[in-house]
Amino acid sequence: MTWLFAVLVVLAIGGIAVVAAGRGGSLAREYDDRPEVSLPDGRPLVGEDLREIRFSTAVRGYRASEVDALLERLALELDRRPPGPDTAL
């Protein structure tokens, strides 16, 4: 009976090794489902640009609430800044 379990364990490890080596078929094609973070190119940033940005989440990423708070503060500062040639980012 012990031999049967030993053979099953060896077969299971061998099967895992074959799949890990890529011989069991290919994986599905990877696709990027993250939102695209885009900012305007032809003009200076305004507060509304920062308010509309959404970043994708990750397991070990930043806290969304902290990023949102920083973006809101930057948006308010951009809104208070007078328009002019030196305000372009």
Backbone bond lengths (Angstrom), bond angles and torsions (degrees), N, CA, C in turn:
res aa  C-N    CA-C-N  psi(-1)  N-CA   C-N-CA  omega(-1)  CA-C   N-CA-C  phi
1 M - - - 1.445 - - 1.529 111.76 -
2 T 1.323 116.40 -38.08 1.456 120.76 178.89 1.517 110.42 -63.79
3 W 1.340 116.21 -37.81 1.456 120.52 179.35 1.527 111.07 -63.55
4 L 1.310 117.16 -36.59 1.462 121.06 179.37 1.528 110.48 -63.20
5 F 1.319 116.34 -45.02 1.464 119.94 178.63 1.526 111.36 -65.71
6 A 1.328 116.96 -38.59 1.463 120.81 178.34 1.526 110.43 -63.11
7 V 1.332 117.40 -41.73 1.460 121.21 178.97 1.527 110.25 -65.87
8 L 1.331 116.89 -41.95 1.464 120.58 178.77 1.529 111.25 -63.03
9 V 1.310 117.10 -40.35 1.464 120.77 179.13 1.525 109.92 -65.38
10 V 1.340 117.14 -43.47 1.462 120.48 178.97 1.521 110.76 -63.49
11 L 1.319 117.71 -41.24 1.462 120.96 177.95 1.529 111.26 -65.02
12 A 1.318 116.87 -40.75 1.466 120.39 178.54 1.524 110.77 -63.73
13 I 1.326 117.24 -44.42 1.469 120.70 178.87 1.523 110.07 -64.32
14 G 1.328 117.10 -40.51 1.460 120.65 177.44 1.516 111.77 -62.88
15 G 1.338 116.90 -42.17 1.465 120.18 177.68 1.513 112.24 -62.92
16 I 1.318 116.71 -40.74 1.463 120.68 178.02 1.530 109.93 -64.53
17 A 1.327 116.44 -40.54 1.469 120.05 179.32 1.526 111.17 -63.88
18 V 1.339 117.08 -39.59 1.460 120.68 179.70 1.527 110.47 -65.30
19 V 1.318 117.13 -44.63 1.463 120.90 179.34 1.529 110.63 -65.92
20 A 1.340 116.72 -41.75 1.467 120.48 179.88 1.524 111.80 -64.87
21 A 1.318 116.90 -29.97 1.465 120.63 179.32 1.521 112.04 -78.27
22 G 1.332 117.93 -8.27 1.452 121.11 177.02 1.508 113.91 90.45
23 R 1.308 117.54 12.17 1.465 119.67 -178.26 1.518 112.69 -89.75
24 G 1.314 117.03 -4.86 1.458 120.08 -178.33 1.517 112.73 -91.40
25 G 1.291 117.92 11.93 1.461 121.56 -176.88 1.515 109.45 113.62
26 S 1.302 115.87 162.49 1.458 119.29 -177.46 1.515 110.66 -89.30
27 L 1.308 114.24 158.40 1.455 120.75 176.51 1.519 109.90 -79.73
28 A 1.300 115.41 163.54 1.459 119.71 176.75 1.524 109.53 -64.82
29 R 1.316 116.07 150.83 1.458 121.05 -179.83 1.530 110.02 -62.66
30 E 1.316 115.49 135.80 1.460 121.09 -179.54 1.519 109.40 -77.08
31 Y 1.318 116.23 139.92 1.455 120.16 175.55 1.514 108.91 -130.35
32 D 1.293 115.10 150.40 1.457 122.13 -176.92 1.521 108.67 -94.43
33 D 1.332 116.35 111.51 1.462 120.17 -179.27 1.523 112.45 -105.92
34 R 1.316 116.24 13.78 1.462 119.24 179.11 1.522 110.03 -77.83
35 P 1.332 116.52 145.75 1.467 117.94 176.54 1.524 110.32 -68.15
36 E 1.304 115.78 142.92 1.459 119.88 -179.95 1.518 109.13 -81.36
37 V 1.317 115.57 124.08 1.456 121.20 177.99 1.519 106.71 -91.30
38 S 1.317 115.66 107.86 1.467 118.86 -178.38 1.517 109.99 -125.62
39 L 1.306 114.30 140.46 1.455 121.85 177.56 1.526 108.04 -119.83
40 P 1.310 117.33 153.62 1.473 119.46 -178.80 1.522 111.17 -65.97
41 D 1.322 115.75 141.15 1.462 121.13 -179.93 1.524 112.88 -95.31
42 G 1.324 117.22 -33.19 1.447 120.28 -170.32 1.512 116.16 -88.75
43 R 1.331 117.83 4.14 1.465 119.07 -177.19 1.522 109.49 -152.97
44 P 1.330 117.50 164.03 1.470 119.89 176.50 1.526 110.63 -66.99
45 L 1.312 115.72 155.32 1.460 120.54 176.92 1.512 111.35 -68.17
46 V 1.312 115.57 146.70 1.466 122.21 172.27 1.521 107.19 -124.16
47 G 1.318 115.82 168.04 1.456 120.60 -177.30 1.514 113.76 -56.65
48 E 1.314 117.34 -38.10 1.466 120.89 -178.02 1.528 111.44 -64.41
49 D 1.333 118.02 -30.60 1.465 120.92 177.02 1.527 110.54 -60.10
50 L 1.341 115.98 -43.33 1.462 120.08 -179.81 1.521 111.98 -71.84
51 R 1.324 116.83 -32.81 1.467 119.38 179.62 1.527 112.34 -68.74
52 E 1.312 117.16 -25.06 1.464 120.80 -177.53 1.526 113.50 -89.13
53 I 1.327 118.49 -11.87 1.464 121.37 -177.58 1.523 109.89 -69.98
54 R 1.323 116.01 136.40 1.464 122.73 174.44 1.514 107.62 -132.02
55 F 1.321 116.47 127.34 1.454 122.11 179.12 1.521 109.36 -99.27
56 S 1.320 115.87 153.16 1.461 119.62 177.12 1.529 109.13 -77.29
57 T 1.306 115.62 155.95 1.457 120.41 -179.64 1.523 109.75 -96.89
58 A 1.314 115.51 153.93 1.457 122.13 178.41 1.523 108.11 -139.55
59 V 1.310 115.24 161.54 1.465 119.68 -177.64 1.514 110.80 -60.35
60 R 1.303 117.72 -46.08 1.462 120.64 -179.48 1.517 110.71 -112.94
61 G 1.309 117.11 43.45 1.456 122.29 -178.56 1.516 111.74 -90.58
62 Y 1.307 114.78 -164.08 1.457 121.60 179.20 1.521 109.93 -84.11
63 R 1.326 115.63 161.00 1.464 119.90 175.17 1.521 108.37 -74.25
64 A 1.313 115.38 125.19 1.461 120.68 -177.00 1.522 111.09 -59.86
65 S 1.315 118.48 -37.62 1.467 120.62 -178.30 1.529 111.37 -65.55
66 E 1.329 117.75 -36.12 1.462 120.32 178.69 1.529 111.06 -70.50
67 V 1.316 116.76 -40.51 1.470 120.24 178.04 1.523 109.51 -64.83
68 D 1.346 117.00 -43.90 1.460 120.43 178.79 1.522 111.33 -61.44
69 A 1.335 117.71 -40.04 1.463 121.04 179.86 1.532 110.68 -65.30
70 L 1.323 117.16 -42.08 1.455 120.19 178.27 1.521 111.33 -65.04
71 L 1.331 117.04 -44.11 1.462 119.79 179.01 1.525 111.37 -62.74
72 E 1.314 117.07 -38.24 1.471 119.81 178.45 1.525 110.68 -65.38
73 R 1.340 117.19 -41.53 1.464 119.75 178.32 1.528 110.75 -64.06
74 L 1.325 116.99 -43.94 1.466 119.62 177.92 1.527 111.48 -63.61
75 A 1.330 116.63 -37.90 1.461 120.24 178.33 1.527 110.76 -63.62
76 L 1.330 117.65 -42.26 1.468 120.69 177.79 1.526 111.34 -63.15
77 E 1.342 116.32 -40.62 1.463 119.25 179.03 1.530 111.11 -66.55
78 L 1.325 116.97 -38.07 1.465 119.24 176.64 1.524 111.25 -66.04
79 D 1.329 117.22 -38.11 1.465 120.37 179.18 1.519 111.78 -66.38
80 R 1.334 117.98 -33.43 1.467 121.44 -179.06 1.526 112.41 -78.18
81 R 1.317 117.61 -22.43 1.454 122.61 -176.69 1.534 109.50 -70.31
82 P 1.336 116.88 132.44 1.476 118.26 178.41 1.532 109.66 -70.12
83 P 1.331 115.50 144.16 1.473 117.88 178.60 1.520 110.78 -67.52
84 G 1.291 114.86 142.51 1.460 120.07 178.52 1.507 110.16 178.76
85 P 1.335 116.29 172.18 1.461 119.66 -177.06 1.530 113.34 -66.74
86 D 1.342 118.28 -25.61 1.459 120.31 -177.52 1.526 113.41 -86.07
87 T 1.323 118.71 -1.01 1.458 121.10 -179.15 1.531 112.82 -94.47
88 A 1.305 118.19 -1.97 1.458 120.97 179.78 1.518 109.66 -69.17
89 L 1.315 115.97 136.14 1.474 120.32 178.42 1.503 111.00 -97.42
